[in-house]
């Protein structure tokens, strides 16, 4: 967005005004997203519980096969369970990041004034 503003506007004042409007739009967008996700629906909770239970079940199957050697699986079954477990692990990671905040949440805690003094 800022590159486009630099190309469209010619004076520094116009560029600054455009960037300020862009910043206001970004803040308003985040604010509306926060309001939208303040209350979790039953569907979100059901999906989170489903993916958690599916991941636990598939991990249990894989542990019984690879570690405890209590079940026998064909090669295609191992590949199938492993690929599904990988997909569910990715989705579960996304859900956990959404519910508890991802790594990007620490960006807001950076103190720029302290860094500039150094």
N, C-alpha and C positions, 0 to 999 in steps of 0.2 A: 503494500500500500504506500509506503513512504517513497519508494522509487518512482511510482506513478505520480505522486504529488510533486516530486522534484522535477519531473519532465513537463507537467502541465503548467505549473505556476512559475513565474519568472522572478518575482521579487521575494526577498527573504521574508517579508511580512506575510505575503500570501502563503508561502510555504509553511511558515510557522502556524498560521491560522488553520490551514488544511490538516497539518499533523495534529493540532489540538482537537479538531473535530473527529479525526480518525481515532484518537485516544478516547474521546468521550463515547464514541460508538462502541469501542471494545469494552469499556467499563460497563456500559449499559447492557451489552450482550451478556457479560459474565453475571451481572446482577439478576437479569431475568432467568438465566440458567440456574442460579442458586435458588430462586423462588420456585422454579419449576420442580426441582428435586428435593425440596424441603421435606415432603411427605412421600415415603415409599409406598408403592402400591402392593397389593397382595401378589401380583404377578412377578414383581421384582424379587420379592422374598421367596416365592416358590422356585424361580429359576436358580437363585443362589443356593437354596437347600438341595435342589435336584443335582446341580453340578457338583456340590460338595459330596453328596452321597454317592454319585456315580464315580467320582475320583477315588473315594475311599474304597468302594467295591472293586474297582479295577486294580488299584494298588494292592489290595488284599489278594486278588487272583495272581498278580505278578509276583508278589512275595512268596506265595505258596508254590509257585512253579520254579522260580529261580533260586530261592534261598532254602526253603524247607523241603522241596522236591516231593510234595504230597499229592500233586495232581499231574496228569499227563496231558500235554497239548501238542497238536500237530504244528508244523512250521507256519502254515497259513493262519492258524488261530493265534499263535504268538505275535505274528506281524499285525494281525487285526486288533488284538487287545492293546498292543503297544502303540499303534497309530491313534486309536481312539483315546487312549490315556494321554497321549501327547496333546491332542486337540482339547480335551477336557481340562488338562493342566493349564493350557494357555487361556482358556475361557475363565477358569477359576481365578487365575492371576489377575485378569482384567476386572473381575467382580470385586476382588479384594482391594485392588487399587482404587476402584470407584468408591467402595464403602469406607475405606480407612484412609484414603488419600495416597496418591502416588508419590514418586520421588520428586516431582516438580513442585510439590507443596512447600518444600524447604526454600525455594527461590524467594518467596515473599519475606523470609526472615533475614535476608542479607542486609547488613547495615552498610550502606554505601558511604556515609559520612566517615566512618572509621577507616574504610579502605582508601579514601582519597587523602587522608592525613599521612599515610605511610609513605 
